[in-house]
């Protein structure tokens, strides 16, 4: 689904920066009340729907997975391309499950999840295959399952080169919220909430959060 070279480049980047990134992300949510708020709304909707476990896809060092667990989402697990990120998550949060894998091709049955969080993990997906990734999310989610996306807002990609002094680079893609909403509708989702916040002191552009239901095909246009 996603080109092999894109996957391998992303994996190599995060394997290289895993330790530094984990330290940076460790307390990230503590200073972002709006981000915590949308995660809390997602957690409440998942608990109310009660249709299956929750996957944090592109979980990195596991801090969002752990935060969801602290909000009462007891059946939650993380998945990440980077073996180094997964190793850190397992070490820091030994009570939770973390698997190495790709969010674009999760080896699970149709409709087996009650929720998916892609917290800044679609930002490395090539534009030509994002629709297919969202369709995969819909395949995995039971009807009534919840999806939460977080991403940077904009039209131009950003290339990060040699972060923390490591000899790696990676493109970070920004997205228009309206464009993603349209793609979600075509993939079988109904968007229930949009949050657009201004950048904080560590960010360059506005940040977007979309909360959506997985709907039955017959009701997706209603």
FIVEX-610382 format. One line per 3 residues: number of its first residue (from 1); their letters; for each residue y, x, z of C-alpha. Coordinates in steps of 0.5 Angstrom, whole numbers, plus 500, padded with zeros to 3 digits. Layout:
N
NUM) a) Y/X/Z ~ ... $
END
This chain:
222
1) xxx) 500/500/500 ~ 505/505/502 ~ 505/512/498 $
4) xxx) 500/517/501 ~ 506/522/501 ~ 511/518/504 $
7) xxx) 505/517/510 ~ 504/524/510 ~ 511/526/510 $
10) xxx) 513/521/516 ~ 507/523/520 ~ 508/531/519 $
13) xxx) 516/529/521 ~ 514/526/528 ~ 508/530/530 $
16) xxx) 513/536/529 ~ 519/532/534 ~ 514/528/538 $
19) xxx) 516/532/545 ~ 523/532/544 ~ 524/525/541 $
22) xxx) 520/522/547 ~ 525/526/552 ~ 530/522/548 $
25) xxx) 527/516/548 ~ 525/515/555 ~ 531/512/558 $
28) xxx) 533/509/551 ~ 533/502/553 ~ 536/503/560 $
31) xxx) 543/503/557 ~ 542/498/552 ~ 542/491/555 $
34) xxx) 542/487/548 ~ 536/491/546 ~ 533/489/552 $
37) xxx) 535/482/551 ~ 532/481/545 ~ 525/484/547 $
40) xxx) 525/479/553 ~ 526/473/548 ~ 520/476/544 $
43) xxx) 516/477/550 ~ 517/470/553 ~ 516/467/546 $
46) xxx) 509/471/545 ~ 507/468/552 ~ 509/461/551 $
49) xxx) 505/461/544 ~ 499/464/547 ~ 496/466/540 $
52) xxx) 493/473/541 ~ 495/480/543 ~ 501/484/541 $
55) xxx) 502/490/537 ~ 507/495/537 ~ 507/498/530 $
58) xxx) 510/505/530 ~ 510/505/537 ~ 512/513/538 $
61) xxx) 512/515/545 ~ 510/508/548 ~ 517/506/551 $
64) xxx) 517/499/548 ~ 510/498/549 ~ 511/499/556 $
67) xxx) 517/495/557 ~ 514/489/554 ~ 508/490/559 $
70) xxx) 513/490/564 ~ 516/483/562 ~ 509/480/562 $
73) xxx) 506/481/556 ~ 499/484/559 ~ 495/484/552 $
76) xxx) 500/489/548 ~ 498/496/545 ~ 501/501/541 $
79) xxx) 500/504/534 ~ 503/510/531 ~ 502/515/525 $
82) xxx) 503/521/529 ~ 497/523/533 ~ 502/527/537 $
85) xxx) 506/521/539 ~ 500/517/541 ~ 498/523/545 $
88) xxx) 504/523/549 ~ 504/515/550 ~ 497/516/552 $
91) xxx) 499/521/557 ~ 505/517/560 ~ 502/510/560 $
94) xxx) 495/511/561 ~ 494/504/563 ~ 496/502/556 $
97) xxx) 492/502/549 ~ 495/507/544 ~ 492/508/537 $
100) xxx) 493/512/531 ~ 494/508/525 ~ 498/506/519 $
103) xxx) 502/499/520 ~ 501/498/513 ~ 494/497/513 $
106) xxx) 491/495/520 ~ 484/495/521 ~ 484/488/524 $
109) xxx) 482/481/522 ~ 487/476/519 ~ 490/472/524 $
112) xxx) 488/476/530 ~ 495/478/533 ~ 500/473/537 $
115) xxx) 506/478/536 ~ 508/484/532 ~ 514/489/534 $
118) xxx) 516/494/529 ~ 522/497/533 ~ 525/502/528 $
121) xxx) 519/503/524 ~ 520/499/518 ~ 526/505/517 $
124) xxx) 521/509/513 ~ 518/504/509 ~ 520/505/501 $
127) xxx) 524/499/499 ~ 519/498/493 ~ 513/496/498 $
130) xxx) 517/493/504 ~ 515/486/502 ~ 508/488/502 $
133) xxx) 508/491/509 ~ 511/484/511 ~ 506/481/508 $
136) xxx) 501/485/512 ~ 504/483/518 ~ 504/476/516 $
139) xxx) 496/477/515 ~ 495/480/522 ~ 499/474/525 $
142) xxx) 496/468/527 ~ 500/461/526 ~ 506/461/531 $
145) xxx) 505/468/532 ~ 512/472/533 ~ 515/478/529 $
148) xxx) 521/482/532 ~ 524/487/527 ~ 529/492/529 $
151) xxx) 533/497/524 ~ 539/500/522 ~ 544/496/518 $
154) xxx) 547/499/511 ~ 545/500/504 ~ 545/508/504 $
157) xxx) 539/512/506 ~ 540/518/511 ~ 536/524/511 $
160) xxx) 535/528/517 ~ 534/535/516 ~ 531/540/522 $
163) xxx) 532/535/528 ~ 531/539/534 ~ 531/546/530 $
166) xxx) 524/544/527 ~ 523/545/520 ~ 522/538/517 $
169) xxx) 526/533/514 ~ 525/525/513 ~ 529/519/510 $
172) xxx) 531/514/514 ~ 533/507/510 ~ 538/502/512 $
175) xxx) 537/495/511 ~ 542/489/510 ~ 540/483/515 $
178) xxx) 540/478/509 ~ 536/482/505 ~ 530/482/510 $
181) xxx) 531/475/512 ~ 530/473/505 ~ 524/478/504 $
184) xxx) 521/475/511 ~ 522/468/508 ~ 518/470/502 $
187) xxx) 512/473/506 ~ 511/467/510 ~ 516/467/516 $
190) xxx) 521/463/519 ~ 527/467/522 ~ 529/464/529 $
193) xxx) 534/469/531 ~ 539/475/529 ~ 542/480/533 $
196) xxx) 547/484/530 ~ 551/489/535 ~ 556/495/534 $
199) xxx) 554/502/534 ~ 554/505/541 ~ 556/512/542 $
202) xxx) 549/515/540 ~ 549/511/533 ~ 553/511/527 $
205) xxx) 552/504/524 ~ 551/497/526 ~ 544/495/529 $
208) xxx) 540/489/527 ~ 534/485/530 ~ 531/479/527 $
211) xxx) 526/475/531 ~ 521/470/527 ~ 515/466/527 $
214) xxx) 509/466/523 ~ 509/459/519 ~ 503/456/516 $
217) xxx) 504/456/508 ~ 506/449/508 ~ 512/449/512 $
220) xxx) 515/456/510 ~ 520/453/506 ~ 522/447/511 $
END
